[in-house]
Amino acid sequence: MGSLTYDKFTIEFDDRMLAHLQIVIVQKLRRGESFVFSWRNAPEAGDGRSAIWLHEAIPLYFRFSGSRSPEINVQWVAALTRTANGSQGLLAIGESDVRTLG
């Protein structure tokens, strides 16, 4: 499990998902775009959903547990980018959900 730390708040994600999220988040912040990022909480964290407002001025740290970069699925990146550009902001959808978003 890797993690994303944002202003002292840490969220754990599978390394593969984190790598895809990193691409989308960095693209948006590089363009100076602030946005909402939301995800489903793990059952051990009380289930439900959480969201944060991402802004380029707040420190952001990606930590991967594995030493190898995962293969990037461009369709997954495209689906994540579509959510990030929508009114609800970036949704941490799984790779298997890409087909349902078309």
C-alpha distances in whole Angstrom, upper triangle without the diagonal:
4,7,10,13,16,19,18,16,12,10,6,6,5,6,9,10,9,11,14,14,14,17,19,18,20,23,24,24,25,28,28,27,26,24,22,19,18,15,15,14,12,15,15,15,18,18,20,19,18,19,20,23,21,24,24,26,23,20,17,14,11,9,7,6,8,12,13,13,13,16,17,19,22,22,19,19,23,22,20,22,25,23,23,27,28,29,26,24,20,19,15,16,15,16,18,20,21,24,25,25,28
4,7,10,13,17,15,14,10,9,6,5,6,5,9,9,7,9,12,12,11,15,16,15,17,20,21,20,22,25,25,24,23,22,20,17,17,15,16,15,14,17,16,16,19,19,20,19,18,18,18,20,19,21,21,22,19,17,14,11,8,5,4,5,8,11,12,12,12,16,16,18,20,22,18,18,22,21,18,21,23,22,21,25,26,27,24,22,18,18,14,16,15,16,19,20,21,25,26,25,27
4,6,10,13,12,10,6,5,4,6,8,8,11,10,7,10,13,11,11,14,15,14,15,18,19,18,20,23,23,22,20,19,18,14,14,13,14,13,13,17,16,15,18,18,19,17,15,15,15,17,15,18,18,19,16,14,11,8,6,5,7,8,11,14,15,14,15,18,18,20,21,22,19,18,22,21,18,20,23,21,19,23,24,25,22,20,17,16,13,16,16,18,21,21,22,26,26,25,28
4,6,10,10,8,6,5,6,8,10,10,13,11,8,10,12,10,9,13,13,11,12,16,16,15,17,20,19,18,17,16,15,12,13,12,14,14,15,18,18,16,19,18,19,16,14,13,12,14,12,14,14,16,13,11,7,6,5,6,9,11,14,16,17,16,16,19,18,20,21,22,19,17,20,20,16,18,21,19,17,20,22,22,20,17,14,15,12,16,16,18,21,21,22,26,26,25,27
4,7,6,5,4,6,9,11,14,14,16,15,11,14,16,13,12,15,16,13,14,17,17,15,18,20,19,19,16,16,15,13,14,14,16,15,16,20,19,16,19,19,20,17,14,13,11,13,11,13,13,14,10,8,6,5,7,8,11,14,17,18,20,19,20,23,22,23,24,25,22,20,23,23,19,20,23,21,19,22,23,24,21,18,16,17,15,19,20,22,25,25,25,29,29,28,30
4,6,5,6,8,12,13,17,17,19,17,13,16,17,13,12,16,15,12,13,16,15,13,16,18,16,16,13,13,13,11,13,14,17,16,18,21,21,18,20,20,20,17,13,12,9,10,8,10,11,11,7,6,5,7,9,11,15,17,20,22,23,21,22,25,23,25,25,26,23,21,23,23,19,19,22,20,17,20,22,21,19,16,15,16,15,19,21,23,26,25,26,30,29,27,30
4,6,8,11,14,17,20,20,22,20,17,19,20,17,16,19,19,15,16,19,18,15,18,20,18,17,15,15,14,14,16,17,19,18,20,23,22,19,22,22,21,19,15,13,10,11,10,10,11,10,6,6,7,9,12,14,18,20,23,24,26,25,26,28,27,28,29,30,26,24,27,26,22,23,25,23,20,23,24,23,21,19,18,19,19,23,25,27,30,29,29,33,33,31,33
4,6,10,13,16,19,20,22,21,17,20,21,18,17,21,21,17,18,22,21,18,21,23,21,21,18,18,17,16,17,17,19,17,19,22,20,17,20,21,21,19,15,15,12,13,13,14,15,14,10,9,9,10,12,13,17,19,22,24,26,25,26,29,28,29,30,31,28,26,28,28,24,25,27,25,22,25,26,26,23,21,20,21,20,23,25,27,30,29,30,34,34,32,35
4,7,10,13,17,18,20,18,15,18,20,16,16,20,19,16,18,21,20,18,21,23,21,20,17,16,15,13,13,14,15,14,15,18,17,14,16,17,17,15,12,11,10,12,12,14,15,15,11,10,10,10,12,13,16,18,21,23,25,24,24,27,26,27,28,29,25,24,26,25,22,23,25,22,20,23,24,23,21,19,17,18,16,20,22,24,27,26,27,31,30,29,32
4,7,10,13,14,17,15,12,16,17,14,14,18,18,15,17,20,20,18,21,24,22,21,19,18,16,13,13,13,14,12,13,16,15,12,15,16,16,15,12,12,11,14,13,16,17,17,13,12,10,9,10,10,13,14,18,20,22,21,21,24,23,25,26,27,23,22,25,24,20,22,24,22,20,23,24,24,21,19,17,17,15,18,19,22,24,24,25,29,29,28,30
4,7,10,12,14,12,10,14,15,12,13,17,16,14,17,20,19,18,21,23,23,21,19,17,15,11,11,9,11,9,10,13,13,10,13,13,14,12,10,11,11,14,13,16,18,19,15,14,11,11,10,10,12,13,16,19,20,19,19,22,21,22,23,24,20,19,22,21,17,20,22,19,18,22,22,22,19,17,15,14,12,15,16,18,21,20,22,25,25,24,27
4,7,9,12,10,9,12,14,12,13,16,17,15,18,21,21,20,23,25,25,23,21,19,17,14,13,10,11,9,9,13,12,11,14,14,15,13,12,14,14,17,16,19,20,22,18,17,13,12,10,9,10,10,13,17,18,17,17,19,19,20,22,23,19,19,22,21,18,20,22,20,19,23,24,24,21,19,16,15,12,14,14,17,19,19,21,24,24,24,27
4,6,8,6,6,9,11,9,11,14,15,14,16,19,19,20,22,24,24,23,21,19,17,13,12,10,11,10,10,13,14,13,16,14,15,14,13,14,15,18,17,20,21,23,20,18,15,13,10,10,9,10,12,15,16,14,13,16,16,17,19,19,15,16,19,18,15,18,20,18,17,21,22,23,20,18,15,13,9,11,11,13,15,16,17,21,21,21,23
4,5,5,6,9,10,10,12,15,16,16,18,20,21,22,24,26,26,25,24,22,20,16,15,13,13,13,12,15,15,15,18,17,18,17,17,18,19,21,20,23,23,25,23,21,17,15,12,11,8,9,10,13,13,12,11,13,14,15,17,18,14,15,19,18,15,18,21,19,19,23,24,25,22,20,17,15,11,12,10,11,14,15,17,20,21,21,23
4,6,5,6,9,10,10,13,15,15,16,18,20,20,22,24,25,24,24,22,21,17,17,15,16,16,15,19,19,19,22,20,21,20,19,19,20,22,20,22,22,24,22,20,16,13,10,9,6,7,7,10,10,8,8,11,11,13,16,17,14,14,18,18,16,18,21,20,20,23,25,26,24,21,17,16,13,14,12,12,16,17,18,21,22,22,24
4,5,5,7,9,10,11,13,14,16,17,19,20,21,24,25,24,24,22,21,17,17,15,16,17,16,20,21,21,23,21,22,20,20,20,21,22,21,23,23,26,24,22,18,16,12,12,9,10,10,12,10,8,6,8,8,10,13,14,11,11,15,15,13,16,19,18,18,21,23,25,23,20,16,15,12,12,10,9,13,14,14,17,19,19,21
4,5,5,6,9,10,11,12,14,16,17,18,20,22,23,21,21,19,17,14,13,11,13,14,14,18,19,18,21,18,19,17,17,17,17,19,18,20,21,24,22,20,16,15,12,12,10,12,13,15,14,11,9,11,10,10,12,13,9,10,13,12,10,13,16,15,15,18,20,22,19,17,13,12,8,9,7,8,11,12,12,16,17,17,18
4,5,5,6,9,10,10,12,14,15,16,18,20,21,19,19,17,16,13,13,12,14,15,15,19,19,18,21,19,19,17,16,16,16,17,15,18,18,20,18,16,13,11,8,9,8,10,11,13,13,10,10,12,11,12,14,15,12,11,15,14,12,14,17,16,15,18,20,22,19,16,13,12,9,11,11,11,15,15,16,19,20,19,21
4,6,5,7,9,10,11,13,15,15,16,19,20,19,19,18,18,15,16,15,17,18,19,22,23,22,25,23,23,21,19,19,18,19,17,19,18,21,19,18,14,12,9,10,8,11,11,12,11,8,7,9,8,10,12,14,11,10,13,14,12,13,17,16,15,18,21,23,21,18,14,14,12,13,12,12,16,16,16,19,21,20,21
4,5,5,7,9,10,11,13,15,16,18,19,18,18,17,16,13,14,14,16,18,19,22,24,23,25,22,22,19,19,18,18,18,16,18,18,21,20,19,15,14,11,13,12,15,15,16,14,10,9,9,7,8,9,10,7,6,10,10,8,10,13,13,12,15,17,20,18,15,12,12,9,10,10,9,13,14,12,16,18,16,17
4,5,5,6,8,10,11,12,14,16,17,15,15,13,13,10,11,11,14,16,17,21,22,20,22,20,20,17,15,14,14,15,13,15,15,18,17,16,12,12,10,12,12,15,16,17,16,13,12,13,11,11,12,13,9,8,11,11,7,9,12,11,10,13,15,18,16,12,9,9,7,9,10,11,15,14,14,17,18,16,18
4,6,5,6,8,10,10,12,14,15,15,14,14,14,12,14,14,17,18,20,23,24,22,25,23,23,19,18,16,15,15,12,14,13,16,15,14,10,10,7,10,11,14,15,16,15,12,12,13,11,13,13,15,12,10,13,14,10,11,15,14,12,15,18,20,18,15,11,13,11,13,14,14,18,18,17,21,22,20,21
4,6,5,6,9,10,11,13,15,14,15,14,15,13,16,16,19,21,22,26,27,26,28,26,25,22,20,18,17,17,14,15,14,18,17,16,13,13,11,14,14,17,17,17,16,12,12,12,10,11,10,13,11,7,10,12,9,9,13,13,12,14,17,19,18,15,12,14,12,14,15,14,18,18,16,20,21,19,20
4,6,5,6,9,10,11,13,11,12,11,12,11,13,14,18,20,22,25,27,25,27,24,23,20,18,16,15,14,12,13,13,17,16,16,13,14,13,16,16,20,20,21,19,16,15,15,12,12,11,12,10,7,9,10,7,6,10,10,8,10,13,16,15,11,8,11,11,12,14,14,18,16,15,18,19,17,18
4,5,5,6,8,10,11,9,10,9,10,9,12,14,17,19,21,25,26,23,25,24,22,19,17,14,12,11,8,10,10,13,13,13,10,11,11,14,15,19,20,21,20,17,17,18,15,16,15,16,13,10,12,13,9,9,12,11,8,11,14,16,14,11,8,11,11,14,16,16,20,19,18,21,22,19,21
4,5,5,6,9,10,10,11,12,14,12,16,17,21,22,24,28,28,26,28,27,26,22,20,17,15,14,11,11,9,13,13,12,10,11,11,14,16,19,20,20,19,16,17,18,15,16,15,17,15,12,14,15,12,11,15,15,12,13,17,19,18,14,12,15,15,17,19,19,23,22,20,24,25,22,23
4,6,5,7,9,9,11,12,14,14,17,19,22,24,26,30,31,29,31,29,27,24,22,19,17,15,12,12,11,15,15,15,13,15,14,18,19,22,23,23,21,18,18,18,15,16,14,16,15,11,12,14,11,9,12,13,10,11,15,17,17,14,12,15,15,17,19,19,22,21,19,23,24,21,21
4,5,5,7,5,7,8,11,11,15,17,21,23,26,29,30,28,29,27,26,22,20,16,15,12,9,9,9,13,14,15,13,15,15,19,20,24,25,25,24,21,21,21,18,18,16,17,16,12,13,14,11,9,11,12,8,9,12,14,14,11,10,14,15,17,19,20,23,21,20,23,23,20,21
4,5,5,5,7,9,12,12,16,18,22,24,26,30,30,28,29,28,26,23,20,17,14,12,8,7,5,9,10,11,10,13,14,18,20,24,25,25,24,21,22,23,20,21,19,20,19,15,16,17,14,12,15,15,11,12,15,16,17,13,12,16,17,19,22,22,26,24,23,26,27,24,25
4,5,7,10,12,15,16,19,22,25,27,29,33,33,31,33,31,30,26,24,20,18,15,12,10,8,11,13,13,12,15,15,19,21,25,25,25,24,21,22,22,20,21,19,21,20,16,17,19,16,14,17,17,14,14,18,19,20,16,15,19,19,22,24,24,27,26,24,28,28,25,26
4,6,9,11,15,16,20,22,26,28,31,34,35,33,34,33,31,27,24,21,18,16,13,11,9,12,15,16,15,18,19,22,24,28,29,28,27,24,25,25,21,22,20,21,20,17,17,19,16,13,16,16,13,12,16,17,18,15,15,19,20,22,25,25,28,26,24,28,28,25,25
4,7,10,13,15,19,22,26,27,30,34,34,31,33,32,29,26,23,19,16,13,10,8,7,9,12,14,14,17,19,23,25,28,29,30,29,26,27,27,24,25,23,24,22,19,19,20,18,15,17,17,13,13,16,17,18,15,15,19,20,23,26,26,30,28,26,29,30,26,27
4,6,10,12,16,19,23,25,28,31,32,29,30,29,26,23,20,16,14,11,9,7,8,11,13,15,14,18,19,22,24,28,29,30,29,26,26,26,23,23,21,22,20,17,17,18,15,12,14,14,10,10,12,13,14,11,12,16,18,20,23,24,27,25,23,27,26,23,24
4,7,10,13,17,20,22,25,28,29,26,27,26,24,20,17,13,11,7,5,5,7,10,10,13,13,16,18,21,24,27,29,30,29,26,26,27,24,24,23,23,21,18,18,18,15,13,15,14,10,10,12,12,12,10,11,14,16,19,22,24,27,24,24,27,26,23,25
4,7,10,13,17,19,22,25,27,24,24,23,20,16,14,10,8,6,5,7,10,12,12,15,14,17,18,21,23,26,28,29,29,26,25,26,23,23,21,21,19,16,17,16,13,12,13,11,7,8,10,9,9,6,7,11,13,16,19,21,24,21,21,24,23,20,22
4,7,10,14,16,19,22,23,20,21,19,16,13,10,7,6,4,6,9,12,14,13,15,14,17,17,20,22,25,27,29,28,26,25,26,23,23,22,21,18,17,17,16,13,12,13,10,8,10,10,9,7,5,6,8,11,14,17,20,22,19,20,23,22,19,22
4,7,11,13,16,19,20,17,18,17,14,11,8,5,5,6,7,10,13,15,14,15,13,15,15,17,19,22,24,26,25,23,22,23,20,20,20,19,16,15,16,14,11,11,13,10,8,11,11,11,8,6,5,6,8,11,14,17,19,17,17,21,20,17,20
4,7,9,13,16,17,15,15,13,11,7,6,4,6,9,10,14,17,19,17,18,15,17,16,18,19,22,24,26,26,23,22,23,21,20,21,20,16,16,17,14,11,13,14,10,10,13,12,12,9,7,6,5,6,9,13,16,18,15,16,20,18,17,20
4,6,9,12,14,12,13,10,9,6,6,7,9,12,13,17,19,21,19,19,17,17,16,17,18,20,22,25,24,22,21,22,20,19,20,19,15,16,17,15,12,15,15,12,12,16,15,15,11,11,9,6,5,8,10,14,15,13,15,18,17,16,20
4,7,9,12,10,10,7,6,4,6,9,12,15,17,21,23,25,22,22,20,20,18,19,19,20,23,26,26,24,22,23,22,21,22,21,17,18,20,17,15,18,18,15,16,19,18,18,14,14,12,9,8,9,10,14,15,13,16,19,17,17,21
4,6,8,6,7,5,5,5,7,10,13,16,18,21,24,25,22,22,19,19,18,18,19,19,22,25,26,24,23,25,24,23,25,24,20,21,23,20,18,21,21,18,18,22,21,21,17,17,15,12,10,12,13,17,18,17,19,22,21,21,24
4,5,5,7,5,8,9,10,13,16,20,21,24,26,28,24,24,21,20,19,18,18,18,20,24,25,24,22,24,24,24,26,25,21,22,24,22,19,23,24,21,21,25,24,24,20,20,18,15,12,13,13,17,17,17,20,23,22,22,26
4,5,5,4,8,10,12,16,19,23,24,28,30,31,28,27,25,24,22,22,21,21,23,27,28,27,25,27,27,27,29,28,24,25,28,25,23,26,27,23,24,28,27,26,23,23,21,18,16,16,16,19,19,19,23,25,23,24,28
4,5,7,11,13,14,17,19,23,24,28,30,31,27,26,24,23,22,21,21,20,23,26,27,27,26,28,28,28,31,30,26,27,30,27,25,28,29,26,26,30,29,29,25,25,23,20,18,19,19,22,22,22,25,28,27,27,31
4,6,9,10,10,14,16,20,21,25,27,28,24,24,21,21,20,20,20,20,23,26,28,27,26,29,28,28,30,29,26,26,29,26,23,26,27,24,24,28,27,26,22,22,20,18,16,18,18,22,23,22,25,28,26,27,30
4,6,9,11,14,17,21,23,26,29,30,26,26,24,24,23,23,24,23,26,30,31,30,29,31,30,30,32,30,27,28,30,27,24,27,28,24,25,28,27,26,22,22,21,19,17,19,19,23,23,22,26,28,26,27,30
4,7,9,13,16,20,22,25,28,29,26,26,24,24,23,23,23,23,26,29,30,29,27,29,28,27,29,27,24,25,27,24,22,25,25,21,22,25,24,23,19,20,19,16,14,15,16,20,20,19,22,24,22,23,27
4,7,11,14,18,20,24,26,28,25,25,23,24,23,24,24,25,27,31,31,29,28,29,28,27,28,26,23,24,25,22,20,23,23,19,20,23,21,20,16,17,16,14,13,14,16,20,20,18,21,23,21,21,25
4,7,11,14,16,20,23,24,22,22,20,21,20,22,22,24,26,29,29,27,26,27,25,25,26,24,21,21,22,19,17,19,19,16,16,19,18,17,13,14,13,10,10,12,14,18,19,17,19,22,20,19,23
4,7,11,13,17,20,21,18,19,17,18,18,20,21,23,25,28,28,26,25,27,25,25,25,24,21,21,22,20,17,19,19,16,15,18,17,16,12,12,12,10,11,13,16,19,21,19,21,24,22,21,24
4,7,9,13,16,18,15,17,15,17,17,19,21,23,26,28,28,26,25,27,24,24,24,23,20,19,21,18,15,16,17,14,13,15,15,13,10,9,9,9,10,13,16,20,21,19,20,24,22,20,24
4,6,10,13,14,12,13,12,14,15,18,20,23,25,27,28,26,25,27,25,25,25,24,21,20,21,19,16,17,18,15,13,15,15,14,11,10,10,11,12,16,18,21,24,22,22,26,25,22,26
4,7,10,11,10,12,12,15,16,20,22,25,27,29,29,26,26,28,25,25,25,25,22,20,21,20,16,16,17,14,12,14,14,13,11,9,10,12,14,17,20,23,25,23,23,27,26,23,26
4,7,9,8,10,9,12,14,17,20,23,25,26,26,24,24,25,23,23,23,23,20,18,19,19,15,14,16,14,11,13,15,14,13,10,10,13,14,17,20,22,25,23,23,27,26,23,26
4,6,6,9,9,13,15,19,21,25,27,28,28,25,26,27,25,25,24,25,23,20,21,21,18,16,18,17,13,15,16,16,16,13,13,16,17,21,23,25,28,26,26,29,29,26,28
4,6,8,8,12,14,18,21,24,26,26,27,24,25,26,24,25,24,25,23,20,21,22,19,17,20,19,15,16,19,19,18,15,15,18,19,22,25,26,29,28,27,31,31,28,29
4,7,9,13,16,19,22,26,28,28,29,26,28,29,27,29,28,29,27,24,25,26,22,21,23,22,18,19,22,21,21,18,18,21,22,25,28,29,32,31,30,34,34,31,33
4,6,10,13,16,20,23,25,26,27,25,26,28,26,28,27,28,26,23,25,25,21,21,23,21,18,20,22,21,20,17,17,19,20,23,26,28,31,29,29,33,33,30,32
4,7,10,13,17,20,22,23,24,22,24,26,24,26,26,28,25,23,25,25,21,21,24,23,19,22,24,24,22,19,18,20,20,23,25,27,30,29,29,33,33,31,33
4,7,10,13,17,19,20,21,19,20,22,21,23,23,25,22,19,22,22,18,18,22,20,17,20,22,22,21,17,16,17,17,20,22,23,27,26,26,30,30,28,30
4,6,10,13,15,16,17,16,18,21,20,22,23,24,21,19,22,23,19,20,23,22,19,22,24,25,23,20,17,19,17,20,21,22,26,26,26,29,30,28,30
4,7,10,12,13,14,13,14,17,16,19,20,22,19,17,20,21,17,18,22,20,18,21,23,25,23,19,16,17,15,18,18,19,23,23,23,27,28,26,28
4,7,9,10,12,12,14,17,17,20,21,23,20,19,22,23,20,21,24,23,21,25,27,28,25,22,19,19,17,19,19,20,23,24,24,28,29,28,30
4,6,7,9,9,10,14,15,17,20,22,19,18,22,22,19,21,24,23,22,25,27,29,26,23,20,20,17,18,17,18,21,22,23,26,28,27,29
4,7,9,10,12,15,17,19,22,24,21,21,24,24,22,24,27,26,25,29,30,32,29,26,23,22,19,20,19,19,22,24,24,27,29,29,31
4,6,8,9,13,15,18,21,23,20,20,24,24,22,24,27,27,26,29,31,33,31,28,24,23,20,21,19,19,22,24,24,27,29,29,30
4,7,9,13,15,18,21,24,22,21,25,26,24,25,29,28,27,30,33,35,33,30,26,26,22,23,22,21,24,26,26,29,31,31,32
4,6,9,12,15,18,21,19,19,22,23,22,23,27,27,26,29,31,34,32,29,25,25,21,22,20,19,22,24,23,26,29,28,29
4,7,9,12,14,17,16,15,19,20,18,20,23,23,23,25,28,30,29,25,22,22,19,19,18,16,20,22,21,23,26,25,26
4,6,9,12,15,13,13,16,18,16,18,21,22,21,24,26,29,27,24,21,20,17,17,15,13,16,18,17,20,23,22,23
4,7,9,12,11,12,15,16,16,17,20,21,21,24,26,29,27,24,21,20,18,17,15,12,15,17,16,18,21,21,21
4,6,9,8,8,11,13,12,14,16,18,18,20,22,25,24,21,18,18,15,15,13,11,14,15,13,16,19,18,18
4,5,5,6,9,10,11,12,14,16,17,19,20,24,23,20,17,16,14,13,11,8,11,13,10,12,15,15,14
4,5,5,6,9,10,10,12,14,15,16,18,22,21,19,16,16,15,14,13,10,13,14,10,13,16,14,13
4,5,5,6,9,10,11,13,14,15,17,20,20,18,15,15,14,12,12,9,11,11,7,9,12,10,9
4,5,5,6,8,10,11,12,14,16,19,17,16,12,12,10,9,8,6,9,9,6,9,11,10,10
4,5,5,6,9,10,10,12,14,18,17,14,11,12,11,10,11,9,12,12,9,12,14,12,13
4,5,5,6,9,10,11,12,16,16,14,11,12,12,12,12,11,13,12,9,12,13,10,10
4,5,5,6,9,10,11,14,13,12,10,9,10,8,10,9,11,9,6,9,10,7,8
4,5,5,6,9,10,13,12,9,6,7,7,7,9,9,12,10,8,12,12,10,11
4,5,5,6,9,12,12,9,7,9,10,11,13,13,16,14,11,14,15,12,13
4,5,5,6,10,10,9,8,9,12,11,14,14,16,13,11,13,13,9,10
4,5,5,8,7,6,5,6,9,9,12,13,15,12,11,14,13,9,12
4,5,8,7,4,4,7,9,11,14,15,18,15,14,17,16,13,15
4,7,8,6,7,10,13,14,17,18,20,17,16,18,18,14,15
4,6,5,8,10,13,14,17,18,20,17,15,18,16,13,15
4,6,9,11,14,16,19,21,22,19,18,20,19,15,18
4,7,8,11,13,16,19,20,17,17,19,17,14,17
4,6,10,12,15,17,19,16,16,19,18,15,17
4,6,9,12,14,16,14,14,17,16,13,16
4,6,9,12,14,11,12,15,14,12,15
4,7,9,12,10,11,15,14,13,16
4,7,8,6,8,11,10,10,13
4,5,5,7,10,11,11,13
4,5,6,8,10,11,12
4,6,7,8,10,11
4,5,5,7,9
4,6,5,7
4,5,5
4,5
4
